[in-house]
């Protein structure tokens, strides 16, 4: 099933943009781990809204764009030992991990007739 993310600036959610730096030969391994972790654990956590994974064409980056109902929900997930296992595994594959929380400021798109 195809799920399309809908970014909405009027909805007060905590947006996580996590940038992973990875060796190109391990990019697909990291993507598979993140998808598995999301299906098995993350999407069952209270406050989870969505997760989207983006692979850079040069193979050196993976971006996780995820949303949580609130920063508190995100922080609670971080403290969950089951979720930590997956995050620790991802950190072993990546050479650098830079998670940051954001608030959606505005969205722009083309209107279709």
Residue frames relative to the residue before (quaternion, step in Angstrom):
aa qw qx qy qz dx dy dz
X 1.0000 0.0000 0.0000 0.0000 0.00 0.00 0.00
X 0.3247 -0.7415 0.5576 0.1839 3.57 -0.91 0.92
X 0.0845 -0.7732 0.6278 0.0294 3.54 -0.87 0.99
X 0.1653 -0.7829 0.5944 0.0804 3.54 -0.81 1.00
X 0.4053 -0.7094 0.5207 0.2476 3.56 -0.80 0.99
X 0.1390 -0.7560 0.6340 0.0853 3.52 -1.07 0.78
X 0.1796 -0.7932 0.5771 0.0741 3.53 -0.45 1.22
X 0.0352 -0.8205 0.5675 -0.0594 3.54 -0.65 1.17
X 0.3161 -0.7852 0.5048 0.1696 3.58 -0.49 1.18
X 0.6364 0.5356 -0.3412 0.4380 3.62 1.18 -0.28
X 0.6350 0.5144 -0.3251 0.4760 3.58 1.28 -0.19
X 0.3195 -0.7825 0.5021 0.1832 3.61 -0.58 1.07
X 0.2088 0.7706 -0.5695 0.1955 3.58 0.07 1.30
X 0.4371 -0.6336 0.5566 0.3127 3.53 -1.32 0.31
X 0.1547 -0.7990 0.5788 0.0514 3.57 -0.66 1.14
X 0.1890 -0.7678 0.6073 0.0769 3.53 -0.77 1.13
X 0.0077 -0.7348 0.6779 0.0198 3.54 -0.96 0.92
X 0.0375 -0.8099 0.5826 -0.0564 3.51 -0.40 1.33
X 0.1412 -0.7985 0.5834 0.0455 3.57 -0.62 1.16
X 0.1234 -0.7776 0.6158 0.0303 3.52 -0.75 1.16
X 0.1983 -0.7187 0.6516 0.1396 3.55 -1.01 0.85
X 0.0306 0.8173 -0.5658 0.1041 3.54 -0.77 1.06
X 0.5344 -0.5745 0.5018 0.3642 3.55 -1.21 0.49
X 0.5699 -0.6353 0.3890 0.3469 3.62 -0.84 0.89
X 0.6631 0.5055 -0.3193 0.4504 3.60 1.04 -0.63
X 0.7167 0.4026 -0.2515 0.5108 3.62 1.27 -0.11
X 0.3897 0.7460 -0.4722 0.2620 3.59 1.25 -0.01
X 0.6931 0.4718 -0.2938 0.4590 3.61 0.80 -0.94
X 0.6009 0.5529 -0.3507 0.4585 3.59 1.12 -0.64
X 0.6637 0.4940 -0.2982 0.4760 3.57 0.97 -0.88
X 0.6423 0.5226 -0.3238 0.4577 3.59 0.93 -0.85
X 0.6545 0.5066 -0.3098 0.4680 3.58 0.95 -0.85
X 0.6451 0.5171 -0.3162 0.4652 3.59 0.97 -0.84
X 0.6745 0.4970 -0.3000 0.4561 3.59 0.87 -0.92
X 0.6481 0.5065 -0.3176 0.4718 3.59 0.97 -0.81
X 0.6487 0.5103 -0.3084 0.4729 3.58 0.97 -0.87
X 0.6581 0.5131 -0.3083 0.4567 3.59 0.88 -0.94
X 0.6521 0.5138 -0.3159 0.4594 3.57 0.99 -0.81
X 0.6908 0.4791 -0.2813 0.4628 3.58 0.86 -0.94
X 0.7402 0.4398 -0.2292 0.4540 3.58 0.92 -0.90
X 0.8391 0.1930 -0.0481 0.5064 3.57 0.93 -0.85
X 0.7359 0.4844 -0.2786 0.3824 3.56 0.48 -1.20
X 0.7188 0.4603 -0.2882 0.4341 3.59 0.76 -0.93
X 0.6375 0.5029 -0.3278 0.4829 3.58 1.28 -0.10
X 0.5191 0.6353 -0.4123 0.3961 3.59 1.29 -0.02
X 0.5640 -0.5962 0.4369 0.3682 3.60 -1.02 0.70
X 0.8151 0.2763 -0.2096 0.4641 3.56 -0.97 0.88
X 0.4625 0.6692 -0.4649 0.3495 3.60 1.22 -0.05
X 0.1785 -0.7788 0.5942 0.0926 3.58 -0.97 0.91
X 0.7661 -0.2609 0.2203 0.5445 3.60 0.65 -1.07
X 0.0999 -0.7498 0.6461 0.1015 3.53 -1.35 0.26
X 0.0524 -0.7779 0.6260 -0.0160 3.53 -1.03 0.91
X 0.1644 -0.8006 0.5723 0.0663 3.56 -0.89 0.95
X 0.1203 -0.7915 0.5990 0.0135 3.54 -0.90 1.01
X 0.1920 -0.7798 0.5900 0.0832 3.57 -0.89 0.99
X 0.3939 -0.7059 0.5301 0.2560 3.59 -0.77 0.98
X 0.5654 -0.6332 0.4148 0.3275 3.54 -1.07 0.71
X 0.6603 0.4913 -0.3222 0.4678 3.60 1.15 -0.45
X 0.5167 -0.6840 0.3853 0.3417 3.59 1.31 -0.04
X 0.6236 0.6080 -0.3166 0.3757 3.60 1.25 -0.15
X 0.7724 0.2658 -0.1664 0.5523 3.60 1.22 -0.15
X 0.0717 -0.7135 0.6923 0.0805 3.48 -1.35 0.54
X 0.1437 -0.7745 0.6126 0.0656 3.54 -0.90 0.97
X 0.1524 -0.7423 0.6473 0.0827 3.53 -0.98 0.95
X 0.0627 -0.7574 0.6500 -0.0005 3.55 -0.67 1.18
X 0.1190 0.8072 -0.5614 0.1386 3.57 -0.32 1.26
X 0.1777 -0.7792 0.5903 0.1135 3.53 -1.20 0.51
X 0.1471 -0.7494 0.6439 0.0463 3.49 -1.23 0.83
X 0.6228 -0.5728 0.3796 0.3741 3.58 -1.09 0.65
X 0.7931 -0.0536 0.0476 0.6049 3.58 1.13 -0.63
X 0.6386 -0.4960 0.4066 0.4253 3.54 -1.28 0.23
X 0.6109 0.5598 -0.3499 0.4370 3.59 1.04 -0.72
X 0.6364 0.5098 -0.3302 0.4755 3.61 0.97 -0.77
X 0.6415 0.5183 -0.3185 0.4673 3.58 0.97 -0.86
X 0.6775 0.4893 -0.2947 0.4634 3.61 0.87 -0.95
X 0.6245 0.5322 -0.3380 0.4611 3.61 1.04 -0.72
X 0.6272 0.5237 -0.3305 0.4723 3.58 1.03 -0.80
X 0.6377 0.5472 -0.3303 0.4299 3.60 0.94 -0.86
X 0.6994 0.4660 -0.2609 0.4750 3.58 1.08 -0.71
X 0.5441 0.6294 -0.3946 0.3899 3.60 1.24 -0.23
X 0.4488 -0.7201 0.4564 0.2679 3.63 -0.61 1.10
X 0.6207 0.5445 -0.3437 0.4474 3.61 1.05 -0.71
X 0.6723 0.4707 -0.2869 0.4941 3.59 1.00 -0.80
X 0.6150 0.5729 -0.3425 0.4199 3.58 1.01 -0.80
X 0.5868 0.5805 -0.3736 0.4233 3.60 1.00 -0.77
X 0.6943 0.4719 -0.2765 0.4677 3.59 0.84 -0.97
X 0.6581 0.5057 -0.3169 0.4591 3.58 0.95 -0.83
X 0.6431 0.5123 -0.3203 0.4705 3.58 1.03 -0.73
X 0.6289 0.5220 -0.3345 0.4691 3.60 1.05 -0.74
X 0.6481 0.5131 -0.3176 0.4645 3.59 0.96 -0.84
X 0.6540 0.5210 -0.3102 0.4523 3.58 1.00 -0.83
X 0.6356 0.5188 -0.3325 0.4651 3.61 1.16 -0.48
X 0.6542 0.4852 -0.3099 0.4905 3.59 1.17 -0.52
X 0.7133 0.4352 -0.2406 0.4939 3.57 0.93 -0.92
X 0.4127 -0.6870 0.5341 0.2692 3.55 -1.21 0.50
X 0.7766 0.0456 -0.0362 0.6273 3.58 1.30 -0.31
X 0.0705 -0.7753 0.6273 0.0218 3.56 -1.07 0.80
X 0.0028 -0.8184 0.5728 -0.0463 3.57 -0.75 1.09
X 0.0273 -0.8140 0.5800 -0.0144 3.60 0.07 1.27
X 0.0319 0.7748 -0.6304 0.0343 3.57 -1.05 0.82
X 0.3214 -0.7173 0.5820 0.2084 3.56 -1.12 0.71
X 0.0769 -0.7901 0.6081 -0.0002 3.54 -1.05 0.90
X 0.2807 -0.6836 0.6331 0.2304 3.49 -1.39 0.19
X 0.4562 -0.6683 0.5030 0.3038 3.59 -0.86 0.90
X 0.2655 -0.7906 0.5387 0.1191 3.56 -0.68 1.13
X 0.7693 -0.1966 0.1404 0.5914 3.57 0.90 -0.90
X 0.2082 -0.7519 0.6100 0.1387 3.54 -1.28 0.38
X 0.0855 -0.7867 0.6112 0.0152 3.56 -1.14 0.69
X 0.1534 0.7866 -0.5850 0.1245 3.54 -0.91 0.84
X 0.5585 -0.5917 0.4677 0.3453 3.47 -1.31 0.29
X 0.3585 -0.7178 0.5571 0.2141 3.56 -0.93 0.91
X 0.2514 -0.7704 0.5689 0.1398 3.55 -0.84 0.96
X 0.5094 -0.6685 0.4488 0.3038 3.58 -0.98 0.84
